[in-house]
Amino acid sequence: MLNEVGLPNLEKRSYSVAFSMADTSLYVTSGWVITTALSVERLQADNDTGLYDLLLDPEEMDNLANPANPKYSEELLTTMNQKLNALIEAEIGEDKALFTPQEYAPQM
């Protein structure tokens, strides 16, 4: 079953941001600083992501952000990521962590 959901990378886990829109939820779990990812590739590289259809999967077991999932939708993930970025910008702004190890510093 873990292969279907995708294995989490525990080194990327320090904080989580999440939001739901209509019947879809996006979870982004990352380490050290809250950043916005401009592309799906960067989002996936720097974070553990979860994207769920709450109507068809209310228990959030079918991760649509996992590229190995046959129902993976880069378009939906891009849309949700853009909305999350806008929320982070409006609600949080730049996260100025006092110390960020170089290996966890955001890649631009």
Secondary structure, DSSP 8 states (H G I E B T S, - for coil): -HHHH----GGG-SEEEEEEETTEEEEEEESSS----SSHHHHHHHSEEEEEETTT-TT--S-TT-TTSTT--HHHHHHHHHHHHHHHHHHT-----S---GGGS---
